[in-house]
Every structure is written in structure tokens, then in C-alpha cells.
């Protein structure tokens, strides 16, 4: 039997944020190997799905998938599949083809030798998934960004890698998109979206994922307070209904994706949350609204 | 799905612990060993900043310690470089964040002076995990670029 040692906790800069992994309950050499494998899996997701890396699947798709079908990695295919389902179930509110609007707002860089395409009408068939992990776009004007879902997927891959190494419990936190596994609950503090220096509540997380998003995206350099990186496809402008949301879901990819929908539709997202067995915390003007299945596990400050 | 609404009372917001957040992941020595497990000897090339890792008299890489200070951030990190000067690993050693401008005042910074690996700093020690909007790692990314520019070709 392996000798259990203390927990270990590591952090690396990945996915444009700080990724922290904390694990416990396995022998030290296994945990070191597991941590490396988990960070490697996340780096792989970044290489495949970054809008910024010219060789990523996402960049290849944006260049060529409007012209002919293109084979992508199984992970990219899985994320696209989930994104398309979320698009359909959210009546188009979750939309990975929002990239041109993000470029127009300066939230994504413009590509060399390519003007920003005019926004296209949101459509369920903008992205076509074909056999053998091939993908085709409806037109050359379709441009995707998986930034709204890939970070959550990376967290899920890291957890899978840790479990493959036999690690019984731990947590992966990618700048607020996090997932705990194992029996022991972990306390997570949620920042006040209007004042990130304060904790609004504590949530005990066990074997589930949490993802958060807020209007105030510049935590450290205040440029334009109140701006949001979540774009409403209906208006092509940042969502402004809520100050922030935190979503609980079985997987971090779903939690990550649902934060975008909830930022736009607020309490109207109830049915969608139920379908994905998810719960939500919505912040607006000093009010916190919590889904009824979850409120008993959310400990509000004060 | 039904919803339960709370109004967070202003007083509660004020009394809530400010989640100034700090974690120490690794000491410099621990990070050196993890970056270069085969190394038997680390020699200081530049005091407190650059080390050469050697195994059986052969250079296996370089270890560069750096610190970035942002408006609300204070991060110690290390870049392990291969003998050829490429990035082998970037590891965060210590992470501190705070709000209200303390980080810019010299007295706040002074509390870290002379800190040893045994004196792990804990502000509100029970706060271990924070979720919220994405934390920017831009400063570290820029720091790594700077290190590569400064040392990538110079250390041999």
C-alpha cells in the first residue's frame, strides 16, 4: 500500500491565468508525476484551442474550415460538440462564433491579412461536425473563439489526468474556474464582483465544478470599470444585466459555458441550469439570487 | 428552477474578511530540486537570482528566480532553462494579492524582507481558494519573456 503523505500544491501560469493544482492522499512520487501530467494536459488544451496560437486547431479552423472540412484533435471536437449543444439549448445565447464581435471590441486581436468579418446571423448550423473528427464552417465569415468554454474543459482534463494516476482527491483552479474531486469538500470563497477585494460567500465544493464570471474583468489594471468579456449575441455588446455569476455543475466545461448564458439571461436560465444539473449564484446591485437546490450550501458572509 | 433572493446587508459586506490572498507553494530550494531532479549541485551565478544546475560536473540547466509586482499582485516565480537556454518549466513559488494599495506602500513590502522559507506568510490563513473573475497572468508572462531576453543566450 502506498504511504499517504501531505497534500501538495503547485501553481503555473497557463491559459492566460494562474492554474493551481492541489492534491492529497497518494504517495509523493505518484503525486509529482500526476501534477506534471495534469499541467501537461492543460497546456495541450491551450495549444489546441487558443485563438492566439497560429498553429492551434482553432486558428486552423478559422483560416480553412470555411473552405473545406478539416480534421481536428478529439478534444477540440468534443468541445465543439458541447458548444453546439449549449448553443441549441440556450436559444443561441451561448455562441462560439462571437469572435468577430470580440475583435471589434478589442477583446480579441485582429488577424493579420484578414479584416474582421461582419457579424453573421446566429445560426445553429454555422459549424458542421462530420465523421472522423472533421469540421466544416458554413462560410468563410464564420470565426470561432472557444475562450468561453475551453478553460473549463482544460480543468476537466487535468482532473482526469490526476485520477488516471490514482490520486484520490484534490482540486484544480484555473483563475476561478475550478473543480474538486474526491470525498473531502473544499471551501471556496467567492469574490464580490463589485469589489473583488471582498468575499461575498463561502461555498463547500465536493466532486463538482464551479465557474465564475463578472462584469469587472480588469481586476488589477482598471481600464474601463463595468466592462464585461461576455457578449450578448443579440446586441453584439457586453452583457450588462448582472454584476457577476457563479455556476455549479458536474463538469467544469459546462459550468464555464453556463456562466456566459447566465450573465446574459439571468434567472431566465433556470430551465437550462436544471437540464445540466447545475446551480447558480447571480449578483446584481447588492442582491444575490441563488437557485433553490443550492442555497443551503452557500454560506453568505456576515 | 426556483430562486432564493438575498440582499447582502452593507454591514455584512464591511465585516467580511478581506480576502487578501497569499500562498507559498515552494521555496527556491524546493523548486530547484523539482525543476532539476537529477542535479547534484546548484551554484549561484548571480546572487539570489540565477543558479547553474549540475549533475556529475555537467550543466543540466539554469534556474532563474524573479518577482513581479503589479497593482494588487506580488508574485515570486522561477523559470527553469535548459542548457541551451529554452524554457523548461515556469513555476509559481509564492503568490500574494491585496487590495487598497498596500502593495505599493513600502511598509507593506517591508514585511516580506528577510522572510525565510519557514515563515510562510498567511493573510487570513483559512482562505485557501478564491474564485472570481479571471486573474491576469500577464505580468508573469512578460517576466518570462524578459528573462529569456536577458539570459536565454547569455548562460552557457
Interface residues (C-beta under 8 A of the other chain):
Chain A: X9 X10 X11 X12 X13 X14 X16 X17 X18 X20 X32 X171 X173 X175 X176 X178 X186 X187 X188 X189 X190 X191 X192 X193 X195 X196 X197 X198 X199 X200 X210 X212 X213 X214 X216 X217 X218 X219 X220 X221 X244 X246 X267 X270 X271 X273 X274 X282 X286 X287 X288 X289 X290 X291 X292 X293 X295 X300 X301 X302
Chain B: X1 X2 X3 X4 X5 X6 X7 X8 X9 X10 X11 X12 X13 X15 X16 X17 X18 X19 X20 X23 X25 X26 X34 X70 X71 X72 X73 X77 X89 X90 X91 X92 X95 X98 X99 X100 X126 X127 X128 X129 X130 X131 X132 X133 X134 X135 X136 X137 X138 X140 X141 X144
